[in-house]
Amino acid sequence: MLPEHPHRERFLPLFDHVRCFGDLEQRITLLPSVTDQQAAFEIFFMAFCAVQRVRLVKDVWPLTLAPTSIRQRLPEAFAADLPIQCVWELPGGSLGVGWLSFRPHREALGRKEAQVFLAATQLWPQRACWTNSDTLPSMLERQHDLWMLRGSDFDRLDERDLKQMRRWLSGAGLLTDRLVLSRQQQSLCHQVMAPLKKDGRVTVVPAVGMDFHACLLHLLELMGSQQSILCLLPSHGHIQQLLWYWNRHASWSALSVMVCQLDGTPRHSCEMPVIRELSLAGERLTRFLQGKFHGHRVVMTTMRSLTELMTGLQELMPDFVFDWSVACQAEQLLGGREHNAAAELFLSSSQLSKRLIESGILRHHDWSGYMRSQRNEPKVVFDCSDQERYGPIVRLTADRLRSIRVVLVLMTPDRLSHPDVGLRQVGWQVMGHAMRRYQVQRLVVLSDQEPTAGPDDVASRTQMVVDTRDRASVRQTVFERFSQTSGPVLLWIHGRVGQAIDFLLTPVEADMVVVLQQNPDQHDLMAATQLLARPSVQPAHADSGAGAAWLLIPVLVQKQAGIATRDGLEQADFTPFWQALAVLVEQDESLRNIILSQRVDMGRTGQSDKRLLLERIRLLAQPEWAGILPEWMTDQCIARFSTAWEHHFGLLQRFHQQHGHCHVSLMQDEQATILADWLQEQRQKALRGRLPDDQKQQLSSMGVAMDSRMAEWEAMLWRLTAFYHQHQHVVVPKNWPDDSLLPFWIETQRRLRKRGQLSEQQIARLDQLGFLWDTQDVYWEEMFGTLAEFRALQGHCNVPDSWSGHPDLAWWVTAQRKAKASGALDPERARRLGQLGMIWDGDEAFWLQMVADFRQFYGRFNHGMVPKGWHENPKLAQWLAAQRAAVNKGLLSQERLATLQSCGFVSEPKQVLLEEMFYALEQFRSRFGHCDVPLHWPDNPELGLWVASQRQRRIRNELEPERVGRLDAMGFKWV
């Protein structure tokens, strides 16, 4: 739709071939009359509003050209002689009035005119002042509900913007150019959208130096059309800069934006139409949220305004729900103590649907408080790893980002030109040297004081100064010049660097940032890392600046009596260095892992290799400090930016290496006791949801169970596993002396399974060890183990009834034979008994047992004459007599006879009688010391007769020589 302005065709040539607003401004200044100049500026501003990609204003008209329906909505008091030249309509239909004034050569606006305008519009909720002048009356500057644009704002227009205005004025249509993301960025955006649509909330952690605002714009475009979005930002300045960014890169008319700034006065005058008081602009807000738009409806606000905004919406539109809600830089929004209530409102309000949370860091610690209080762990200020609260975490990575290295410059007063110098002078002393050493071309100096001249090698570079008190458009202009300048450049930022560079339209890159603030703000240091981080095409080298970025922190330290000592280091103020390093530790995962691994190594081995840390933290100092500074600095870094958690985890790794497990409760030494208490503390934290996921994952990787009961169960399972590896079964005796708790635990597992209190995983792990759940099976295995022990001792499985090792074993063996004979024995059990050497025939087993007893007797006494009724084995003599009878009757097989004869068996009756007499004589001799048995000895009359018979037969020469020899050996007297 073309502007309905009578002079459009006439002034259209003014836009031909203009490169910047200054060119157009000069052409308007050359017009012959003030009326023409004002008309040309009106046409310019109508075109300016029309080509904005972010729709802050729907339409704008000069007051005399406004449609009748619009003028009827204006108060009658608005007369033509008042300085109200424009009427503008907001998305949703609300109206605003504006003072549009062109000043040749950017002359200052008149104070009286400003008074008239403010008096005429004091009750109007939306009013604006648009001019090419940069100097406004103070009364306008103090109006915080006034939308103001001035010459410095229009200076941000480039040739492309002016070309778009020319096309719109001529009716040729707008160019369709837009921001095009790389394939990696598009892929990352789709990774964010998938869990966001599934879970309703997601936390995005972009890599340091990554242009997340481009990704956010693409995410908004992926959300579909006609969506209502709440965008939450840290400050009014962030809102301004984000709007400028989107206005440069968004699709045409894709976003209609309303800004609600309800938290008081911003630092600078307003550069956009803003709702200040919700009670006065309720109609405007409801129209905006309920209206239909081609693109998205975006409501922007700050954390301080969120509570009032959501409360007002609940009253105005109780059923309204935002389709999407976005929180940018959540580490500032949700981590501050003053924002606790608002943060809870953002995370839990029913008027917010899907939540996208962007945070530069996953977890933010208060390291300074940690060192002051010497707590075991630093205080967690912000932690978005709680997925139930913040949703799944998606890390956005960037390829080949430069490695940021911190350079600590240690200076002493004796090396300076004047003994009483400040930190800035120290910085100037070393800045030139550092730039040459690290091949720095683009230097940024952060200071909270006015810039001063430095040494020639630094001051000779082009100096650009950014004062954060300047308007955003002024700061943007300076940074654009800095980015476009070639060769060595020095940019000095005066004041808050975070306010200076947040949401810059043009990415600013630096090779080195020098911090000359005694107590730099954390947000400023985070912004400094954004200046340094950018993609690198080559890896960082050890001694050059290629592929790396440098954060330089000068520190002034005193020497004691001219000697460099550790006490001098302890007394120096390293606050800027520790604060800068704390920011990098939070943002740079590789640096954080180096420090944490060093602390873990110290717990595991008692020492650490600090070369990796010194690669990231460089030290510039006089030679006398070289002996103590590296060791002292690395020890301090590890102590400050790691916790007792890493130390105990290293101790746990050492325990695991020594014992092969993490069941510290099994040991009774001092280290195990310390670790047991620490692990119990971690389990309590996990139970309360306070143990970070990364720590929980590290413990789980070591086999540590987070549940206390499960941990105890795992320890006992490890004991049972050790028993299995030693004995190849898990049938633990009830009174096992090595571990009295294990049998009781085994019985408990059987009871728990009967009650259904064991998980399937626990049952499966016990089954892997061959765990027996039936007590009858347990008894059988116990008896089988006892039989195996008997077999190892005796060489067979024929257990005699009299065996004292286990009173039930002989009965059990007999029961197994009977079960086998009746077919009731399990085939697997029969196989195992057969492998052990079980003889299934009972008679055969008895015969073999008696043979074994007889062999044992012969080996013990060196003869086979078992006395009748022998007290050690009364059945043996009877069995031998039965075997002799079977031999005489021919009933004993040759195989059995050979077996008996190999044991010293005598089967002939005469020989048996002879051996019995010899045995009786041996017993007599052992008792009385001689072999002279009386003829009628009452204890054994047969023995006396036999002795007398041997003497008589010797006289008759009827005795065999062998018998004579045996008797002589016994001391037999023949006479």
Secondary structure, DSSP 8 states (H G I E B T S, - for coil): -----TTHHHHGGGGTT--SHHHHHHHHHTSSSHHHHHHHHHHHHHHHHHT-SEES-SEEEEGGGS-HHHHTTS-TT--TTSS--EEEE-TTS-EEEEEEE--GGG----HHHHHHHHHHTTT-S-EEEEES-S---HHHHT-TTEEEE-HHHHTT--HHHHHHHHHHHHT-----------HHHHHHHHHHHHHHHHHSEEEEEE-TT--HHHHHHHHHHHT-SS-EEEEEESSHHHHHHHHHHHHHHS-TT-EEEEEE--SS--SS---S-EE--TTTSHHHHHHHHHS--SSEEEEEEEHHHHHHHHHHHHHH-TT--EEEEEESSHHHHTTSGGGHHHHHHHHH-TTEEEEEEE-S-SEEEEHHHHHHHT-SS-EEEEE---HHHH--EEEE--TTB-EEEEEEEEE-GGGSSSSS--HHHHHHHHHHHHHHHTT--EEEEEESS------HHHHTSEEEEEETTS-HHHHHHHHHHHHH--SSEEEEEES-HHHHHTT-SS----SEEEE--SS--HHHHHHHHHHH--B-SS---SSS-TTEEEEEEEEE---BTTB--HHHHHHS--HHHHHHHHHHHHH-HHHHHHHHHHHHHHHHHS---THHHHHHEEEE--GGGTTTHHHHHHHHHHHHHS-HHHHHHHHHHHHHHHHSS--GGG--SHHHHHHHHHHHHHHHHHHTT-S-HHHHHHHHHTT--SSHHHHHHHHHHHHHHHHHHHHSS----TT-TT-SHHHHHHHHHHHHHHTT-S-HHHHHHHHHTT---SHHHHHHHHHHHHHHHHHHHHSSS---TT-SS-TTHHHHHHHHHHHHHHT-S-HHHHHHHHHHT----HHHHHHHHHHHHHHHHHHHHSS----TT-TT-HHHHHHHHHHHHHHHTT-S-HHHHHHHHTTT----HHHHHHHHHHHHHHHHHHHHSS----TT-TT-HHHHHHHHHHHHHHHTT-S-HHHHHHHHHTT----
